Amino acid sequence: MNIHHLLSARFAQAIQAMGIQDAPIPLSRSTRPDFGEYQFNGAMALAKQLKQKPRDIAEQILANVKLDDVASKLDIAGPGFINIHLKNEWLSAWCERALQDSKLTIEPHESKTIVVDYSSPNLAKEMHVGHLRSTIIGDAVVNVLEYLGHNVIRQNHMGDWGTQFGMLLAHLNDKLKSSSVAETALSDLEDFYREAKVRFDNEAGFADRARDYVVQLQGGDAACLKLWQQFIDISIQHSEEVYKKLNVSLTREHIMGESSYNPDLVNVLADLSEKGIVVEDQGAKVVFIPEMSNKDGDPAVYIVQKSGGGYLYATTDLAAIRYRANQLHAQRTLIFTDNRQALHFKQTEIVARKAGYLAESDSYEHCPFGMMLGKDNKPFKTRSGETIKLSDLLDEAIERAEVLISQRESSLSADAKRQVAATVGIGAVKYADLSKNRTTDYIFDWDTMLSFEGNTAPYLQYAYTRVKSIFRNAKQDMDTYQASVSVASVQEHDLVVKLMQFDEVLEAVCKEATPHIMCTYLYEVASLFMRFYEANPVLKPQVSEEDRSSRLGLCALTAKTLKVGLEILGIDTLEAM
């Protein structure tokens, strides 16, 4: 059930009944309880068109709108705002339907084929904290899109090609010649990369051999490709371990590395040349983009082939767009990278549309995100200034959670506590990131993210386990519980309205690719539940059987909403803590 859609449709019908076509339908949530739950501002929008006072128009709208089944009261405020107060009986009826519906009455969208490009680590190194945001934000958005019925195609555009691999392959080849095993040699990719870089910078003749490997690799030399594949396979294994620990849905089948597009780069260049989009400038093949000219009127320069014949990331990204359009039939593409790449993707979209790779109706959206910062407001690193491996960060999260869990009173076994700690620790790291607007930087703070108070994963996980505890005490199965729900108190009313707004929240995340909206919503649900639970006893002896059953129904709906919301964010719930 989408309240916003329902109310908008009713007001649209009312305005059409007044003989007005194609009028705007400005509906928003109310900012104050005395204004009801929603406000309609259509009268203000129509005042100029109809040359009438907004309040007079509001009166006409009220006379035509059919909301007796939904609203307990409609009133006009100020110059012409229409306040909508939702009816308790209507809310009660929804609760009963939602309890019987595994999708909580969420309305599926008209399905689109949507490509989501996220995570995209560089396989030359192990995944580090800089990959966290792309991975978990992208995965949360993917989950929302799938929940709403879209055909989602995950694309992990891994960096598995380029000049740096010549250096790495030369070093690996030497290691294998000295009787080392590839798995052993590459057990720590960071150390391996560091060793190779030192040799490249300092060892006579090594840099030349590395460049030769690049030429051989790009030329398709069989021995070189075999060596490269060894390196890539082991590096992907490192990434898969992180994905599993991080509880994201990416697997090996979702990988479309840069190398995948290598055979098509010559075709892209031919396309651009044939259509007169690319020109030669100082030996390089470039596209001039007048749409992005500087203050002096000079067009932006987009290089697709270097003077020496080598291709660039730009060429690969164009090939990716071509593949996704022609082979995957993408209607919408979402790309999650940090905001430093915003200019590149804007230029890429312009060139792709000129080349005809993107239809006018196709959406191509770069979804930038800010940086993860330490308490010093600088990029989050070790005390020595080194990049933090993502696997090490997650291990530390679990260790810190174990300490906190051990300090809490619990009847859980030691093994159960370790499992709880893993769930709480990983959830805390993910939620701390997802709860921040993706476009902004944020401060990484262990104490805040692992707190059981405030807008954190542990708080939400605890709220869920509290409901599970209520049902254990009631000797009822929460997952199958059915009841006739009667919304009567203010706390019940506020909680149910918030639960019904889940559909609107999912739609907003789908549209804007901003999971923090979901986090804010879940925190509001948990907070309203706590307020309801304190004011409306559930299992106390003085509570009537009717009220007990009804309130248990509200508890079940709350827990199911929290569970679905957290699962969409890639965060597990717990039966007990």
Secondary structure as UniProt FT lines:
FT   HELIX           3..17
FT   TURN            18..19
FT   STRAND          27..29
FT   HELIX           33..35
FT   STRAND          38..40
FT   HELIX           42..50
FT   HELIX           54..64
FT   TURN            68..70
FT   STRAND          71..77
FT   TURN            78..80
FT   STRAND          81..86
FT   HELIX           88..100
FT   TURN            102..105
FT   STRAND          113..117
FT   TURN            123..124
FT   HELIX           129..131
FT   HELIX           132..147
FT   TURN            148..149
FT   STRAND          151..156
FT   HELIX           164..177
FT   TURN            178..179
FT   HELIX           182..185
FT   HELIX           189..202
FT   TURN            204..205
FT   HELIX           206..219
FT   HELIX           222..246
FT   HELIX           252..254
FT   HELIX           258..264
FT   HELIX           265..274
FT   TURN            275..276
FT   STRAND          279..281
FT   TURN            282..283
FT   STRAND          284..289
FT   HELIX           290..292
FT   TURN            295..296
FT   STRAND          300..305
FT   TURN            307..308
FT   HELIX           313..326
FT   STRAND          332..338
FT   HELIX           339..341
FT   HELIX           342..355
FT   TURN            360..361
FT   STRAND          363..369
FT   STRAND          372..373
FT   TURN            375..376
FT   TURN            383..384
FT   HELIX           390..406
FT   HELIX           414..434
FT   TURN            438..439
FT   STRAND          442..443
FT   HELIX           446..449
FT   HELIX           457..474
FT   HELIX           478..480
FT   HELIX           490..500
FT   HELIX           502..512
FT   HELIX           516..535
FT   TURN            541..542
FT   HELIX           545..568
FT   TURN            569..570
//
